[in-house]
Amino acid sequence: MSTGDLLSIQPLELKFPFEVKKQSSCSLQLTNKTTNYVAFKVKTTNPKKYCVRPNAGVVLPGTTCDVTVTMQAQKEAPPDMQCKDKFLLQSVVALEGATTKDITPEMFNKEDGKIVEEFKLRVIYFPANPPSPVPEGSDEGSSPKASVLDNGNQNTSLFDAVSRSLEEPKEKSSEASPMISKLTGEKTADLQQIQKLCHELASPMISKLTGEKTAALQQIQKLRHELDVLRKENSKNSGGGFSLLFVVLFGLLGILVGYFINKT
């Protein structure tokens, strides 16, 4: 921690976890050690690469202000993870009641009798995901037996993985069987219900048609019977009419014969 007359800064180095094509951030804590309002401003040698929030502000007496510095995603890592970028933090006593809107560049100009504190902060990169330490061991300490056991464990793991991959379809099939049975049962029940509804709807119509057919047959039989009766009556009437005509003709013939006989 650096201690000046106005602000104490923690830390003095900006350490960024570096990972290609990913943003990273770190923070600063600025503590006002005085009884005055203190204005600060943060500058960098590479403003396009870093974003500082807030990059300027006012720290009230006895309070702390957090500043976040964000590094934009980088396409590639620098050689040996070394960075030459630097930051400069300037601080100066401000008027009581001052706010961020009251800060101007002229406030940080070094003039006679004016105290402007400056702190330089360097940038340090470190791997975001450091490799896990590998236990040291000599080649002499490793025995062929241990190697065989490792291979055996690997083969066992491979066998277990293959077994699980073969068992998974069976488990999925067994899980699917109840569902298939359920769907089949529901389909059968639906078909039975449809057949029942069709039977209920068709039965009255079939009964009605059957009754109409029976009535039509009875009517036909009745008509046939009446037709036979009429034919018989017509036959009788035809026979009676022929005999009467014969009698009439015969009578007329007799009258004519008698008439001619008497005349002669």
Long-range contacts (C-beta under 8 A, 24 or more apart in sequence): 2-119, 3-33, 4-33, 4-91, 4-117, 4-119, 5-33, 5-34, 5-115, 5-117, 6-32, 6-33, 6-34, 6-36, 6-38, 6-91, 6-92, 6-93, 6-115, 6-117, 7-31, 7-32, 7-33, 7-38, 7-40, 7-59, 7-89, 7-91, 7-117, 8-33, 9-89, 9-119, 9-121, 12-119, 12-121, 13-121, 13-122, 13-123, 13-124, 14-69, 14-87, 14-121, 14-122, 14-123, 14-124, 15-124, 15-125, 15-126, 16-71, 16-123, 16-124, 16-125, 16-126, 17-126, 17-127, 17-128, 18-74, 18-77, 18-81, 18-125, 18-126, 18-127, 18-128, 19-127, 19-128, 19-129, 20-73, 20-74, 20-75, 20-76, 20-77, 21-73, 21-74, 21-75, 22-73, 22-128, 23-70, 23-71, 23-72, 23-73, 24-70, 24-71, 24-128, 25-68, 25-69, 25-70, 25-71, 26-68, 26-69, 27-66, 27-67, 27-68, 27-69, 28-66, 28-67, 28-68, 28-69, 28-89, 28-121, 29-64, 29-65, 29-66, 29-67, 30-59, 30-64, 30-65, 30-66, 30-67, 30-89, 30-91, 31-59, 31-63, 31-64, 31-65, 32-59, 32-60, 32-61, 32-62, 32-63, 32-64, 32-65, 34-61, 34-93, 35-61, 35-62, 36-61, 36-93, 36-94, 36-96, 37-61, 37-93, 37-94, 37-95, 37-96, 37-97, 37-98, 38-91, 38-92, 38-93, 38-94, 39-91, 39-92, 39-93, 39-94, 39-98, 39-102, 39-103, 39-107, 40-65, 40-89, 40-90, 40-91, 40-92, 41-89, 41-90, 41-91, 41-103, 41-108, 42-67, 42-69, 42-87, 42-88, 42-89, 42-90, 43-87, 43-88, 43-89, 43-90, 44-85, 44-86, 44-87, 44-88, 45-84, 45-85, 45-86, 45-87, 46-85, 48-72, 49-85, 50-85, 50-87, 54-100, 56-100, 56-103, 57-100, 57-103, 58-94, 58-98, 58-99, 58-100, 58-102, 58-103, 77-125, 78-125, 81-125, 81-126, 81-127, 82-125, 83-123, 83-124, 83-125, 85-123, 86-120, 86-121, 86-122, 86-123, 87-120, 87-121, 87-122, 87-123, 88-118, 88-119, 88-120, 88-121, 89-118, 89-119, 89-121, 90-116, 90-117, 90-118, 91-116, 91-117, 92-116, 92-117
